[in-house]
């Protein structure tokens, strides 16, 4: 396979604190010999595990970048045993454009793994993570939120994995992060995801969904900041005492957790996030918006649980996920 066109201006094997870039050459109209410059920090001190921390895998999700830009500035090298690789804005072109996907090639970075060194800009970024960064890591954290089109209760997430020992380590990391909710997340489609790439390498992988709506609140940014430090302490990389808060465990036992719209129209949520819901309850209605006198379409819960996620904009299209119901555990 071809070598990656991306070069790092930091030395991943060097001790100390380094701030630099992952430099991806990109010839464009306004810069014939230009490059995409993805910020990266490496904090390394002594022997210990390596944590790879990323945000803005989708560019309109901000809790990760806020937490990780802060972390890169605040970490005390003397409190570190191991290595921390921080990429606050993984899909940097999308982050700069405030869009879910890249404005360059419309690439969804979380759907193109393992990527290609000779592919699109987004595929080249995925390839670099697949072949150069993930192999360095013992623990991988990818911080997500709902972006402009979804909103969630703030949760950290692990997946059901074939390797139960690996799954147990991922669940332990999820619990250590200590978001208000801990979720065993059932993905709609895991093909091409960064999650899958890391898990298939046997890594301890943790993701999150920490709010949404295309911005971050003080509360969700604090959850991300606190969770990152808790995870680093759990991994034995950072010295300190975890900041523990009450948390609820959730499960997604089947695809019945997802409620999708089958029509276009005006969304009326009938239940708010974190509220209890019973099987058969009306969770949302979609009103036709072309004329009055049309009965709305009701969308009902398919199982008992709590409303964990919802479509955020007021208008929906057929196929949009309008609600997610998860089941409390214990």
NORWO-V452578 format. One record per residue. N is the residue number from 1. RES is the residue in three letters. SS is DSSP state (H for helix, E for strand, C for the rest). OMEGA is omega as a letter, one per 40 degrees, with the letter a starting at -180 (NA if undefined). BURIAL is I if it has 16 or more other C-alpha atoms within 10 Angstrom, else O. Layout:
[[N/RES/SS/OMEGA/BURIAL] [N/RES/SS/OMEGA/BURIAL]]
This chain:
[[1/UNK/C/i/O] [2/UNK/C/i/O] [3/UNK/C/i/O] [4/UNK/C/i/I] [5/UNK/C/a/O] [6/UNK/E/i/I] [7/UNK/E/i/O] [8/UNK/E/i/O] [9/UNK/C/i/I] [10/UNK/C/i/I] [11/UNK/C/a/O] [12/UNK/C/a/I] [13/UNK/C/a/O] [14/UNK/C/i/O] [15/UNK/C/i/O] [16/UNK/E/i/I] [17/UNK/E/i/I] [18/UNK/E/i/I] [19/UNK/E/a/O] [20/UNK/E/a/O] [21/UNK/E/i/I] [22/UNK/E/a/I] [23/UNK/E/a/I] [24/UNK/E/i/I] [25/UNK/E/a/I] [26/UNK/C/i/I] [27/UNK/C/a/O] [28/UNK/E/a/O] [29/UNK/C/a/O] [30/UNK/C/i/O] [31/UNK/E/a/O] [32/UNK/C/i/O] [33/UNK/C/a/O] [34/UNK/C/a/O] [35/UNK/E/i/O] [36/UNK/E/a/I] [37/UNK/E/a/I] [38/UNK/E/a/I] [39/UNK/E/i/I] [40/UNK/E/i/I] [41/UNK/E/i/I] [42/UNK/E/i/I] [43/UNK/E/a/I] [44/UNK/E/a/I] [45/UNK/E/i/I] [46/UNK/C/a/O] [47/UNK/C/i/O] [48/UNK/C/a/I] [49/UNK/C/i/I] [50/UNK/E/i/I] [51/UNK/E/i/I] [52/UNK/E/a/I] [53/UNK/E/a/I] [54/UNK/E/i/I] [55/UNK/E/i/I] [56/UNK/C/i/I] [57/UNK/C/i/I] [58/UNK/C/a/I] [59/UNK/C/a/I] [60/UNK/C/i/I] [61/UNK/C/a/I] [62/UNK/C/i/I] [63/UNK/H/i/I] [64/UNK/H/i/I] [65/UNK/H/i/I] [66/UNK/H/a/I] [67/UNK/H/a/I] [68/UNK/H/i/I] [69/UNK/H/i/I] [70/UNK/H/a/O] [71/UNK/H/a/I] [72/UNK/H/a/I] [73/UNK/H/a/O] [74/UNK/H/a/O] [75/UNK/C/i/O] [76/UNK/C/a/O] [77/UNK/H/a/I] [78/UNK/H/a/O] [79/UNK/H/a/O] [80/UNK/E/i/I] [81/UNK/C/a/I] [82/UNK/E/a/I] [83/UNK/E/i/I] [84/UNK/E/i/I] [85/UNK/E/a/I] [86/UNK/E/i/I] [87/UNK/E/a/I] [88/UNK/C/a/I] [89/UNK/C/a/I] [90/UNK/C/i/I] [91/UNK/C/a/I] [92/UNK/H/i/I] [93/UNK/H/i/I] [94/UNK/H/i/I] [95/UNK/H/a/I] [96/UNK/H/a/O] [97/UNK/H/a/O] [98/UNK/C/i/I] [99/UNK/C/i/I] [100/UNK/C/a/I] [101/UNK/C/a/I] [102/UNK/C/i/I] [103/UNK/C/a/I] [104/UNK/C/a/O] [105/UNK/C/a/O] [106/UNK/C/a/O] [107/UNK/C/i/I] [108/UNK/C/a/I] [109/UNK/H/a/I] [110/UNK/H/i/I] [111/UNK/H/a/I] [112/UNK/C/i/I] [113/UNK/C/e/I] [114/UNK/C/a/I] [115/UNK/C/a/I] [116/UNK/C/i/I] [117/UNK/C/a/I] [118/UNK/C/a/O] [119/UNK/C/i/O] [120/UNK/C/i/O] [121/UNK/H/a/I] [122/UNK/H/i/I] [123/UNK/H/i/I] [124/UNK/H/i/I] [125/UNK/H/i/I] [126/UNK/H/a/I] [127/UNK/H/a/I] [128/UNK/H/i/I] [129/UNK/H/a/I] [130/UNK/H/a/I] [131/UNK/H/a/O] [132/UNK/H/a/O] [133/UNK/H/i/O] [134/UNK/H/i/I] [135/UNK/H/i/O] [136/UNK/H/a/I] [137/UNK/C/i/I] [138/UNK/C/a/I] [139/UNK/E/a/I] [140/UNK/E/i/I] [141/UNK/E/i/I] [142/UNK/E/a/I] [143/UNK/E/i/I] [144/UNK/C/i/I] [145/UNK/C/a/I] [146/UNK/C/a/I] [147/UNK/C/a/I] [148/UNK/C/a/I] [149/UNK/C/a/I] [150/UNK/E/i/I] [151/UNK/E/a/I] [152/UNK/E/i/I] [153/UNK/C/a/I] [154/UNK/C/a/I] [155/UNK/E/i/I] [156/UNK/E/a/I] [157/UNK/E/i/I] [158/UNK/E/a/I] [159/UNK/C/i/I] [160/UNK/C/a/O] [161/UNK/C/i/O] [162/UNK/C/i/O] [163/UNK/C/a/O] [164/UNK/H/i/O] [165/UNK/H/i/O] [166/UNK/H/i/I] [167/UNK/H/a/I] [168/UNK/H/i/I] [169/UNK/H/i/I] [170/UNK/H/i/I] [171/UNK/H/i/I] [172/UNK/H/i/I] [173/UNK/H/i/I] [174/UNK/H/a/I] [175/UNK/H/i/I] [176/UNK/H/i/I] [177/UNK/H/i/I] [178/UNK/C/i/I] [179/UNK/C/i/I] [180/UNK/C/i/I] [181/UNK/E/i/I] [182/UNK/E/a/I] [183/UNK/E/i/I] [184/UNK/E/a/I] [185/UNK/C/i/I] [186/UNK/C/a/I] [187/UNK/C/i/O] [188/UNK/C/i/O] [189/UNK/C/a/O] [190/UNK/C/a/O] [191/UNK/C/i/O] [192/UNK/C/a/I] [193/UNK/C/i/I] [194/UNK/H/i/I] [195/UNK/H/a/I] [196/UNK/H/i/I] [197/UNK/H/a/I] [198/UNK/H/a/I] [199/UNK/H/i/I] [200/UNK/H/i/O] [201/UNK/C/i/O] [202/UNK/C/a/O] [203/UNK/C/i/I] [204/UNK/E/a/I] [205/UNK/E/i/I] [206/UNK/E/i/I] [207/UNK/E/i/I] [208/UNK/E/i/I] [209/UNK/E/a/I] [210/UNK/C/i/I] [211/UNK/C/i/I] [212/UNK/E/a/I] [213/UNK/C/i/I] [214/UNK/C/i/I] [215/UNK/C/i/I] [216/UNK/C/i/I] [217/UNK/C/i/O] [218/UNK/H/a/O] [219/UNK/H/a/O] [220/UNK/H/i/I] [221/UNK/H/i/I] [222/UNK/H/i/O] [223/UNK/H/i/I] [224/UNK/H/a/I] [225/UNK/H/a/I] [226/UNK/H/a/I] [227/UNK/H/i/I] [228/UNK/H/a/I] [229/UNK/H/i/I] [230/UNK/H/a/I] [231/UNK/H/i/I] [232/UNK/H/i/I] [233/UNK/H/i/I] [234/UNK/H/a/I] [235/UNK/C/a/I] [236/UNK/C/a/O] [237/UNK/C/a/I] [238/UNK/E/i/I] [239/UNK/C/i/I] [240/UNK/C/i/O] [241/UNK/C/a/O] [242/UNK/C/i/I] [243/UNK/C/a/O] [244/UNK/C/i/O] [245/UNK/C/i/O] [246/UNK/C/a/O] [247/UNK/C/i/O] [248/UNK/E/i/O] [249/UNK/E/a/I] [250/UNK/E/i/I] [251/UNK/E/i/I] [252/UNK/C/a/I] [253/UNK/C/a/O] [254/UNK/C/i/O] [255/UNK/H/i/O] [256/UNK/H/i/O] [257/UNK/H/a/I] [258/UNK/E/i/I] [259/UNK/E/a/I] [260/UNK/E/i/I] [261/UNK/C/i/I] [262/UNK/C/a/O] [263/UNK/C/i/O] [264/UNK/C/i/I] [265/UNK/E/a/I] [266/UNK/E/a/I] [267/UNK/E/i/I] [268/UNK/E/i/I] [269/UNK/E/i/I] [270/UNK/C/i/O] [271/UNK/C/a/I] [272/UNK/C/i/O] [273/UNK/C/i/I] [274/UNK/C/i/I] [275/UNK/C/i/O] [276/UNK/E/i/I] [277/UNK/E/i/I] [278/UNK/C/i/O] [279/UNK/C/a/O] [280/UNK/C/i/O] [281/UNK/C/i/I] [282/UNK/E/a/I] [283/UNK/E/a/I] [284/UNK/E/i/I] [285/UNK/E/i/I] [286/UNK/E/a/I] [287/UNK/E/i/I] [288/UNK/C/a/I] [289/UNK/C/a/O] [290/UNK/C/a/O] [291/UNK/C/i/O] [292/UNK/C/i/O] [293/UNK/C/i/O] [294/UNK/C/i/O] [295/UNK/C/i/O] [296/UNK/C/i/I] [297/UNK/E/i/I] [298/UNK/E/i/O] [299/UNK/E/a/I] [300/UNK/E/i/I] [301/UNK/C/i/I] [302/UNK/C/i/I] [303/UNK/C/i/I] [304/UNK/C/i/I] [305/UNK/E/i/I] [306/UNK/E/i/I] [307/UNK/E/a/I] [308/UNK/E/a/I] [309/UNK/E/i/I] [310/UNK/E/i/I] [311/UNK/E/a/I] [312/UNK/C/i/I] [313/UNK/C/a/O] [314/UNK/C/i/O] [315/UNK/E/a/O] [316/UNK/E/i/I] [317/UNK/C/i/I] [318/UNK/C/a/O] [319/UNK/C/i/O] [320/UNK/C/i/I] [321/UNK/E/a/I] [322/UNK/E/i/I] [323/UNK/E/i/I] [324/UNK/E/i/I] [325/UNK/E/i/I] [326/UNK/E/a/I] [327/UNK/E/i/I] [328/UNK/E/a/I] [329/UNK/C/i/O] [330/UNK/C/NA/O]]
